[in-house]
């Protein structure tokens, strides 16, 4: 794709109080982060990459709870230069760094999560249970590529849950949903959503923020691109869980415990010094 839009590198000015609200709740919504024309330009390439790279190609009715939650395709930015232009945009990474209150952010990985018509609920889980990163300055951008009405919805977040760290070592599935349902009730977490959404809106949530999503009972393909970032300078933590061992090999090049997580698969996507 030629004539790369300059808006991909232009700063987005967060609304006053956004950083403080994010710090308290562990999640926030950023309206209009990607202009509608930008989403329209790149969505066909992201759609193509999503279907080409999807992990589970079985019919919906043959999948388990996790498989029914969405079509999942990882590192779609590697599929084409067009997808990389959008997914690795400085504009998005800068917002992630500002919300984390750090000088720069690196890519952990991106993934497309397309919840099909009739797709199931996304069980309660904490993303960072998978990540062997020795920091709580981790964040996921969740950006719908289509308008999402309230009855389809986005994610439900447990406010402030990130401050409790690892709440249970459970990877996403039926067991995590049942367990965290109880945790939410016992700890009295309030729940928040940010829908409805316009294409190009985005939510950001911390790695330890507990979240889930409802089933898609509409005829709409809920097309979403996610990008996971972490603070520049973060080090590798011990991969003392099968999920973290898997992620260490897949996303971090199998680096040793204590090493800085700055390998070739984890480029710096934005740094404060670039604007000085």
N, C-alpha and C positions, 0 to 999 in steps of 0.2 A: 504494500500500500504506500503510495507516494503522498507528498504534501502533508506531512505529519502536523496535526493541529497543535498550535502553540498552547492551547488551553490545558493540554496534558502536563505542561510544566508550570503553569501559572498558579500562584497561591490561592487557596480558598480561605476566606476570612471567617473564622468560627464566630458564632454569636457570643456575646458577653456571657460569662458564667458557664460556658460549655465545659471547660477543663475541670472546674470545681465540681460540676454535676457528675461528670464522668468519674472523677476520683471517688466520689461518695457512692455512686450506684454500681460502678463497674461496667456501665454501658451508656451509650448516647446515640442519638440520631442526628445525621447531618443531611439536611434537605438540599437537593439540587447539586450535590457534589460533582456529578457528571451531567453536563447539559444534555437535554433530550436529543439534540442533533448528534452529539458525540456517541451516545448509546446506539442510536439508529445506524450510525456509520460502522460500528465495530461488532454489533450483535451477530450478524450473519457469520462472521469468522469465529466468534466464540461458540455459536451453535454448532458449527461444523467440527470444531475441535472437541467439544463436549461429546458428541456422538461417536467420533472416531476413537476417543481415548477412554470411554466409559469402562469401568471395572467389571460391572455385572451386566451381562447382556441377556439374561434370562427374562422371560415374560414376568410381568408384575406379580401375577398370582403364584409364581413358583419361588419367590424370594422370601427370606425371613423378615422380621420386623425392621432391622436395619436396612436391608436391601429395598424394602418397600418405601422407605422414607424419602429416597431421592435417587436419581441417576447421579453418580459421582465420578468425576473425571479430574485427575490430579495434574498439576503443572501444565495446564492448557497453554500457558505462555510459550512453551517449547514447540507447540504445533505449528505456529506461523509467526512471522514478523508482525503481522497485524495484531494478533492477540497480545503479543508481548508489548507492543506500543501502549495498549490500553491497560493491561493488568499491572504493568510495572511503572505506571505513571508516577512522576514525582508529585503531582498534585495530591494523589491519594496518600502516598507515603508521608508527605509533610503533615497532613492531618493526623495520621497515626502517631508521629513523633510528638506533635504538640499535645495530643491527649495524654500520651505517656510521660510528658515532661522530660524528654531526653533529647540529646543533641542530634541523633540520627537513628535510622532504622534499617535493618537488613531483612531480606526475604527469607522466610522459613519455607513456605511453598504456597502456591495458589491452588484453588480447585473450583470447578463448576459444580453446583448442587442444583439440579433441576428436578423439582417435585412435580411428578406427572399428574394429570387428571386421575383421580382415584388413588393417588399415592398416600401412603400411611403417615402417621404421626412420627415426629422425630423425638426419640426418648430423651428424658433428662440426662444431661452429661456435663462434664467439665472438659474442655478441649485439652488443657495442659497436662492431663494425666498421661497423654501420649508423648509429651515433648521433654527430652532430656536437656533442658535449658535451666541454668542456675540463676534464674531471675524471675520476678513476677511482672517485669515490664515486657509483657507480651500482649498482642492485640490482634483481633481478627476484624477485617472489614467485610461486611455482608451487603452486597449491592444488587438489588433486583434490576433486571434488564427489561422488565415489562412493568406496567402499572399493576399493582396488587391491591385489590379491594379489601375492605375490612373482613369480609366473610371468608377470604382465603387466608389472609394474615401472614405475618412474619414470625419472628421468634418471641418467646416469652422468657423474660429474664428474672432471676431471683435477686432482688436489689441488695447490694452490699455483700453478696455471697463470696466475692473474690477475696475479701479480707480474711476469710477463714481458711484460705489455702486449699490443700487437697482434702476433700471431704469424704473420700471413700475408695480411691484406687479402682473404681469401676469404669471399664470401657463401655461405650454406648451400646445399648440393647435392652431387652425386657427387664433384666435384673437391675440395671442402672435406673430405669424408669421407676420401678417399684421402690427401690432403696431411697432415691432422692425425693420421691413423693413424700416419704416419711420424714426425711430430713427437713424439707420445706415446712411441713406442718409442725414438727417438733421445735424448730428454731424460729418459727414465726416470721420467715422471710415474706416481705410484701413482693408482689409480682407486677411486672410492667411489660407493656408492649408498645410499639411505636407506629403501628399501622393506622390507616392504609398508607401505601407507598406509591410514589410516582417513579417510573424508570429513572435511574440515576441518583435517587436518594440512597443513603447508606446508613447502616448501623455499624457501630464499632463496639466490641466488647473485649474485656480482658480474658486472658487464658484460663483463669480460675473462676470466671463468672458462670454460675450454673444456669443452664438454659435448655429449652425444649421448643418444639413447634407443633402446631396442630396438623391434622391430616388435610389433604387437598380434596375437597368434595365438589370442586367446580370443574368446568371444562377447560380451564386455563393451565398451560404449562408454566409453572412458577419458576422462571429462569433466573438464576442467581449466580453471580460470580463472587467468590470469596478470596481474600488475600490475607495471609498471616504474616505479621511482622514481629520482630523483637528488637530491643534496644541494641545499638552498636556497642561492642565490647562485651556482650554477654558470653559467658563460658559454658562449656559442656558440663552437665551434671552426670552423676552416676546413672547408667541405664539399668536400674534395679527392678525393672518390670518388663514383661515380654513386649508390651506395647511400646515402651521407650527403647528397647533394644531394636525393634523393627524400625522405628522412626530414625534412630541414630544411623542405621545403615542406609535408609532410603533417602533421607533429606539432608543429612549432615556429613555424609561421606565417611562414616565410621570413625570419626575423630575420637581421640582419647579424652577421658575424664579430666577436666581442668583446662583443656585447650580452649582458646578463643574460637567462638563459632563464626569464623570468617572465611570459610572455604569457598571454592569456585561456584558451588550451587547456591550460595547465600550472599548475593551481591548487596552492596550498600545502595539503597534506593533513594535516600535523601539524607543530607547532612546540613546542619546549620551553617557550616563554613562555606558551603556552595553559594550562599547568598550574601556573603560579606565582601 
